[in-house]
Amino acid sequence: MDNQKILVFDSSILLGMYEYSHDVVKNILEKLEEVEDQIWIPHQTYKEFKKNIEKKKMKEQAISQYGKAVENLKNILKKKENNLGVQIKDYKKRCFPEIRDFEDLIKENFEKNNFLIENYEKVLKVHFQENKELHKTDPINLLLDKLSDKGQVGKDYSITELFLIYEEAEKRYTYKLPPGYMDDKRYNTKNGKESPDKFGDYLIWKQMIKKSLEDEKSILFITNDQKEDWLEGKELRKDLIEEFREHTNSQEINRLSFEELINDELNIRLDPLLKLELFSQDYIDKSEIESEIEMFLSDNRDIRDYLNKQIRGEEFEIEEVELVKLIDLSLSDAVCLEKADEYIVYKLLGDSKLFCRINDFYEVEIDVEFEIMLTYELLKEDYVEEFSLDLQEINYEEVNFGNIKEKEYKDICPICKIREGEHYHYDTGGYVCDNCSTSLICCTHCGRFFDEDSPELFGVTCKDCLEYLD
């Protein structure tokens, strides 16, 4: 690593290390000791770290995580067993062929899986003891204290200084000037913070500029923050780089993810499975997960049954429910539940609005919460891009008839009467969906769509346009 650069960590990187296994933490801390003199921690980062290790009991969680792993695995298996049991019971009522033989095979396999979990519990006990010994001394916290004693933590601002910085940050946030505005509730209604917590990123930014100017050194900022007020794609925003140069006599600032620090700067070689454990957020594609959830819910009879129960007693009978889309999908950070030689299992919690169409002409939005299990498999040295997704639990909000509103007919495709009409005018009025438009003929002048045998159409020109052209 270039010894002319200052290594700056944000608090999420340091707190995240409590989730790693015994061997990983030891390896990383040994490497950080080699570059210890280059590490510098902004006061805001130090303050957030200290606050969170007490509030979230990070040390206790780190010690107990292996104990919870087996309990989680047993719960997952029990849920699957119960879900399958309910489905098989339904099939038995309908006299599905060979269903009893299938039921016996399922029970046999669940017994085998329980046996495997019990064996895995024995393996984890060894790791649990190693983890307990490591975190008794809390080496991550000790490293921060050591850096503070050596003067490698930024000084706290005075009340007067804080007031001026808060005032400056507030003005910047009004115009969405980075960094930090995505912590403001105006632009992040779900996860935004109140004053003064929303100014944390800006305080870190100010101290990094001051430190670089005083030491006349460039900065490597280690963060996994993905928000737009820091990054463009995976790189630090150009306007932030220019501002930094302007206030530090042309010093440089570069952003590194924790994975890049370990691989490129500290040269710690990690096996693929361990990389997947440490850097899960880099491999989990929200758009793919959203697509998988939509596919799952589209084929799920529970939605129709649920809505029927909610509006029972009203003058309204549900014949068909179509899931149109998910809105504002939010996912928690991935938590590693299980790790083996060839795969890794994550748990995520998600919430979203479920936009449904009922009986073609009504629509409703339902708040949903769900638990997701993601399984990634490894093939030799490479990651397999495909993953399997299992929705363990779905909870719906309470819906009543008042939530359901009539859909205006003109907005539904007049041909299929199911999908949303999007771009194309139809000679009978309304909008035609993309799918149905392929069977129609478009007038090349006005852009309206007609049936092939429409008396209003002459070739590829409609009657109105012919009269206009004449």
C-alpha positions in Angstrom: 0.0 0.0 0.0 1.2 3.5 -0.8 2.4 4.9 2.5 1.7 8.5 1.4 -2.0 7.9 1.6 -4.3 8.2 4.6 -6.6 5.2 5.2 -10.0 6.4 6.4 -12.8 3.9 7.4 -16.5 4.6 7.9 -18.3 3.1 10.8 -20.3 0.5 8.9 -17.1 -1.2 7.8 -15.8 -1.5 11.3 -19.1 -2.6 12.7 -19.5 -5.1 9.9 -16.4 -6.9 11.1 -18.3 -8.2 14.1 -20.3 -10.4 11.8 -17.3 -12.2 10.3 -15.9 -15.5 11.5 -13.0 -15.9 13.9 -10.4 -16.7 11.2 -11.4 -13.8 9.0 -11.3 -11.2 11.8 -7.9 -12.3 12.9 -6.5 -12.2 9.4 -7.9 -8.7 8.7 -6.7 -7.3 12.0 -3.2 -8.7 11.5 -3.0 -7.0 8.1 -4.3 -3.7 9.4 -1.6 -3.7 12.1 1.0 -3.6 9.3 -0.5 -0.3 8.0 -1.7 1.0 11.4 0.2 4.3 11.2 -1.7 5.2 8.0 -5.1 4.7 9.5 -7.1 7.7 10.6 -10.7 7.8 11.9 -12.9 10.9 11.7 -14.5 11.8 15.0 -18.0 11.2 13.7 -17.0 7.6 12.6 -15.5 7.0 16.1 -18.6 8.4 17.7 -21.0 6.2 15.6 -18.9 3.1 16.2 -18.9 3.5 20.0 -22.6 4.3 20.0 -23.6 1.3 18.0 -21.4 -1.3 19.7 -23.2 -0.5 22.9 -26.7 0.0 21.5 -26.6 -3.1 19.3 -24.5 -5.3 21.6 -22.2 -6.1 18.8 -19.8 -8.1 21.0 -22.5 -10.3 22.4 -24.0 -10.8 18.9 -20.6 -11.8 17.5 -20.2 -14.5 20.2 -23.7 -15.9 19.9 -24.1 -15.9 16.1 -23.1 -19.6 15.8 -25.5 -20.6 18.5 -28.3 -18.9 16.6 -27.3 -20.5 13.3 -28.5 -24.0 14.2 -31.8 -22.6 15.7 -32.4 -20.7 12.4 -31.7 -23.8 10.3 -34.1 -25.9 12.4 -36.8 -23.2 12.1 -36.4 -23.0 8.3 -36.7 -26.8 8.0 -39.7 -26.9 10.3 -41.5 -24.1 8.2 -40.8 -26.0 5.0 -42.1 -29.3 6.6 -45.3 -27.5 7.7 -45.9 -25.8 4.4 -45.4 -29.1 2.5 -47.6 -30.9 5.0 -50.5 -28.4 4.3 -50.1 -28.8 0.5 -49.9 -32.6 0.7 -53.0 -32.7 2.9 -54.8 -30.8 0.2 -53.6 -33.2 -2.5 -54.7 -36.2 -0.5 -58.2 -34.8 -0.2 -58.3 -34.5 -4.0 -56.9 -38.1 -4.4 -53.7 -37.2 -6.3 -52.0 -40.3 -7.7 -49.3 -41.9 -5.4 -49.5 -39.0 -3.0 -49.1 -41.2 0.1 -45.8 -42.7 -1.3 -44.7 -39.2 -2.0 -45.6 -38.1 1.6 -43.5 -41.0 3.0 -40.4 -39.9 0.9 -40.8 -36.3 2.1 -40.9 -37.4 5.7 -37.8 -39.6 5.2 -35.8 -36.7 3.7 -36.8 -34.3 6.5 -35.5 -36.9 9.0 -32.2 -37.0 7.1 -32.0 -33.2 7.1 -32.6 -33.0 10.8 -29.7 -35.5 11.3 -27.4 -33.3 9.1 -28.3 -30.2 11.2 -27.5 -32.1 14.4 -24.0 -33.1 13.0 -23.4 -29.5 11.8 -24.2 -28.3 15.4 -21.2 -30.3 16.6 -18.9 -28.6 14.1 -20.2 -25.1 15.1 -19.5 -25.7 18.8 -15.8 -25.7 18.0 -16.1 -22.4 16.1 -18.3 -21.0 18.8 -15.6 -21.5 21.4 -12.9 -19.9 19.1 -15.2 -17.0 18.4 -15.9 -16.6 22.1 -12.2 -16.4 22.9 -11.6 -13.9 20.2 -14.4 -11.5 21.2 -13.7 -11.7 24.9 -11.0 -9.1 24.3 -13.1 -7.3 21.7 -10.1 -6.6 19.3 -12.0 -4.4 16.9 -12.9 -2.0 19.8 -9.4 -2.2 21.2 -8.0 -1.1 17.8 -10.2 2.0 17.8 -9.1 2.8 21.4 -5.4 2.3 20.4 -5.8 4.7 17.4 -7.5 7.3 19.7 -4.6 7.1 22.2 -2.1 7.6 19.4 -3.9 10.7 18.1 -5.3 9.0 15.0 -8.9 9.9 15.7 -10.2 13.4 14.6 -11.0 15.9 17.4 -14.6 16.6 18.2 -16.0 20.0 16.9 -17.0 22.7 19.4 -20.6 23.7 19.7 -19.9 26.9 17.6 -18.2 24.9 14.9 -21.0 22.3 14.8 -23.6 25.0 14.5 -21.8 26.5 11.5 -21.3 23.1 9.8 -25.0 22.2 10.4 -26.1 25.5 8.8 -23.8 24.9 5.8 -24.9 21.3 5.4 -28.6 22.3 5.6 -28.1 24.8 2.7 -26.3 22.2 0.6 -29.0 19.6 1.2 -31.7 22.1 0.0 -30.0 22.0 -3.4 -29.1 18.3 -3.2 -25.3 19.0 -3.0 -23.3 16.0 -1.8 -22.4 14.3 0.4 -25.1 13.5 2.9 -28.4 14.7 1.5 -29.7 11.2 1.1 -29.8 11.0 4.9 -32.3 13.8 4.9 -36.0 12.8 5.2 -36.9 15.2 2.3 -35.1 12.8 -0.1 -35.3 9.6 1.8 -38.6 9.3 3.5 -38.0 5.7 4.6 -34.5 5.8 6.0 -33.9 9.5 6.4 -32.7 10.9 9.7 -33.7 13.8 11.9 -31.3 16.7 12.7 -28.5 16.5 13.8 -27.9 12.8 12.8 -28.6 13.6 9.1 -25.4 15.6 9.0 -23.1 12.7 9.9 -21.7 12.2 6.4 -21.0 15.9 5.9 -19.1 16.0 9.2 -16.9 13.1 8.0 -16.4 14.9 4.7 -15.3 18.1 6.4 -12.8 16.3 8.6 -11.3 14.4 5.7 -10.7 17.6 3.8 -9.1 19.2 6.9 -6.9 16.1 7.6 -5.7 15.9 4.0 -4.8 19.6 3.9 -2.9 19.5 7.2 -0.9 16.4 6.4 -0.6 17.2 2.7 -1.6 13.6 1.8 -4.2 12.0 -0.3 -7.0 9.9 1.2 -8.3 6.4 0.6 -11.9 6.4 1.9 -13.1 2.8 2.8 -16.8 2.5 2.6 -19.5 0.3 1.3 -22.0 3.2 1.1 -23.9 2.9 -2.2 -26.0 6.0 -2.0 -26.1 8.5 -4.9 -24.8 11.4 -2.7 -21.4 9.6 -2.6 -21.2 7.6 -5.8 -21.7 7.6 -9.5 -21.9 3.9 -10.3 -19.1 2.4 -8.2 -16.9 5.5 -8.3 -16.8 8.6 -6.0 -18.8 11.4 -7.6 -16.8 13.7 -9.8 -18.1 16.9 -8.1 -16.9 15.5 -4.7 -13.4 14.8 -6.2 -13.2 18.3 -7.6 -14.3 19.9 -4.4 -11.8 17.9 -2.4 -8.9 19.0 -4.8 -10.0 22.6 -4.5 -9.9 22.7 -0.7 -6.7 20.5 -0.3 -4.3 22.1 -2.7 -5.0 19.4 -5.3 -4.7 16.3 -3.1 -6.6 13.2 -4.3 -9.4 11.2 -2.7 -10.4 7.7 -3.8 -13.1 5.5 -2.6 -12.5 1.8 -2.0 -15.0 -0.9 -1.0 -14.0 -3.2 1.8 -13.5 -6.0 -0.8 -11.1 -3.8 -2.8 -9.1 -2.9 0.3 -8.7 -6.6 1.2 -7.9 -7.8 -2.3 -5.9 -4.9 -3.8 -4.4 -3.0 -0.9 -3.9 -5.5 1.9 -3.4 -8.5 -0.5 -5.4 -10.9 1.6 -6.4 -13.8 -0.6 -9.9 -15.1 0.1 -11.5 -18.2 -1.2 -14.7 -17.5 -3.3 -17.1 -18.7 -0.6 -15.6 -16.4 2.0 -15.7 -13.5 -0.5 -19.4 -14.2 -1.0 -19.9 -14.2 2.8 -18.1 -10.9 3.4 -19.3 -8.9 0.4 -22.9 -10.2 0.0 -24.3 -6.7 -0.9 -22.0 -6.6 -4.0 -23.5 -9.9 -5.3 -27.2 -9.4 -4.5 -29.0 -7.8 -7.4 -32.2 -6.1 -6.2 -33.7 -6.1 -9.7 -33.3 -9.8 -10.0 -34.8 -10.4 -6.6 -37.8 -8.1 -7.5 -38.4 -10.1 -10.7 -38.3 -13.4 -8.8 -40.7 -12.2 -6.1 -43.1 -10.9 -8.8 -43.0 -14.3 -10.6 -43.7 -16.1 -7.3 -46.6 -13.9 -6.3 -48.1 -14.0 -9.8 -48.7 -17.7 -9.4 -49.7 -17.5 -5.8 -53.4 -18.3 -4.9 -52.9 -16.9 -1.5 -53.3 -13.3 -2.7 -56.8 -14.0 -4.1 -57.8 -16.0 -1.0 -56.5 -13.3 1.3 -58.4 -10.5 -0.5 -61.6 -12.6 -0.5 -61.3 -13.0 3.3 -60.7 -9.3 3.8 -63.7 -8.1 1.9 -66.1 -10.8 2.8 -69.6 -9.5 3.4 -69.3 -6.8 0.8 -71.2 -6.7 -2.5 -68.1 -7.8 -4.3 -67.0 -11.2 -5.5 -63.4 -11.7 -6.6 -63.0 -13.9 -9.6 -59.5 -13.1 -10.7 -56.5 -11.3 -9.1 -53.6 -10.2 -11.3 -50.4 -9.0 -9.7 -49.3 -6.0 -11.8 -46.0 -5.0 -10.0 -44.2 -4.4 -6.8 -43.7 -0.7 -5.8 -40.9 0.7 -3.6 -39.2 -2.6 -2.8 -36.9 -2.3 0.2 -34.5 -5.0 1.4 -32.5 -5.3 4.6 -28.9 -6.2 4.6 -28.2 -9.9 4.0 -27.5 -12.0 7.0 -25.5 -15.2 6.5 -27.5 -18.2 7.9 -25.7 -21.2 6.6 -22.3 -21.8 4.9 -21.0 -25.1 3.4 -18.3 -26.0 1.0 -20.3 -25.4 -2.1 -23.1 -23.0 -1.2 -24.1 -20.1 1.1 -27.6 -19.2 2.4 -28.6 -15.6 3.2 -31.7 -14.2 4.9 -33.2 -10.8 3.9 -36.3 -9.0 5.1 -38.2 -7.1 2.5 -41.2 -4.8 2.3 -43.1 -3.4 -0.6 -46.4 -2.3 -2.0 -48.2 -5.0 -4.0 -50.2 -3.5 -6.9 -53.0 -5.8 -7.9 -55.8 -5.7 -10.4 -59.1 -7.4 -9.5 -61.7 -8.7 -11.9 -60.1 -6.6 -14.7 -61.7 -3.4 -13.5 -60.5 -2.7 -10.0 -57.1 -2.1 -8.4 -55.7 -2.2 -4.9 -52.3 -1.6 -3.3 -51.4 -3.9 -0.4 -48.4 -3.4 1.9 -46.5 -6.6 2.2 -43.6 -7.8 4.3 -41.7 -11.0 3.5 -38.7 -13.1 4.5 -36.4 -14.2 1.7 -33.9 -17.0 1.7 -31.2 -16.7 -1.0 -28.9 -19.6 -1.8 -25.8 -19.1 -3.9 -23.9 -22.1 -5.2 -20.3 -22.2 -6.2 -18.9 -24.0 -9.2 -15.1 -24.6 -9.0 -13.5 -21.2 -8.5 -16.3 -19.1 -10.0 -19.5 -17.8 -8.7 -22.7 -19.2 -10.3 -24.7 -16.2 -11.2 -28.1 -18.0 -10.8 -29.4 -18.2 -7.3 -32.5 -19.9 -5.8 -34.9 -17.7 -3.9 -37.4 -19.0 -1.3 -40.0 -16.7 0.2 -40.5 -18.1 3.7 -43.2 -15.8 5.0 -45.5 -13.2 3.6 -47.5 -10.8 5.8 -50.2 -8.6 4.3 -51.7 -5.4 5.7 -55.4 -5.5 6.6 -57.4 -4.6 3.5 -61.0 -3.4 3.4 -63.4 -2.6 0.6 -62.5 1.1 0.9 -59.0 0.4 -0.2 -60.2 -1.0 -3.5 -61.0 1.6 -6.2 -62.5 1.2 -9.6 -60.1 1.2 -12.5 -61.2 3.5 -15.3 -62.0 1.4 -18.3 -60.1 3.6 -20.8 -56.8 2.8 -19.0 -57.2 -1.0 -19.6 -56.4 -2.5 -23.0 -59.9 -2.8 -24.7 -58.7 -6.1 -26.4 -57.4 -8.3 -23.6 -59.1 -6.3 -20.8 -56.3 -7.3 -18.4 -53.1 -5.4 -19.1 -52.5 -1.7 -18.9 -52.9 0.3 -22.1 -49.7 2.1 -22.7 -48.8 3.9 -25.9 -51.2 3.2 -28.8 -54.6 4.8 -29.6 -57.3 2.4 -30.8 -60.1 3.4 -33.2 -62.8 2.5 -30.7 -61.2 4.6 -27.9 -58.8 3.8 -25.1 -55.2 2.5 -25.1 -53.9 -0.8 -26.4 -51.2 -2.7 -24.5 -47.9 -3.6 -26.1 -48.8 -7.3 -26.3 -52.1 -6.8 -28.2 -50.7 -4.2 -30.5 -48.7 -6.8 -32.4 -52.0 -8.3 -33.9 -53.2 -4.9 -35.2 -52.4 -2.5 -38.1 -51.1 0.9 -37.3 -52.0 3.9 -39.5 -48.7 5.3 -40.6 -50.0 8.9 -40.4 -52.0 9.2 -37.2 -50.6 6.3 -35.3 -54.0 4.8 -34.3 -54.4 1.0 -34.3 -57.1 -0.9 -36.2 -58.3 -4.5 -36.7 -57.1 -6.0 -40.0 -60.7 -6.1 -41.3 -61.7 -2.7 -40.1 -63.8 -0.8 -42.6 -62.0 2.4 -41.4 -58.7 1.2 -42.7 -57.4 1.3 -46.3 -54.0 -0.4 -46.5 -51.9 1.2 -43.8 -53.8 4.5 -43.8 -57.1 5.1 -42.0 -60.1 6.8 -43.6 -59.7 10.0 -41.6 -56.1 10.4 -42.7 -57.0 9.7 -46.4 -59.6 12.5 -46.4 -57.1 14.8 -44.7 -54.4 14.0 -47.3 -56.8 14.5 -50.2 
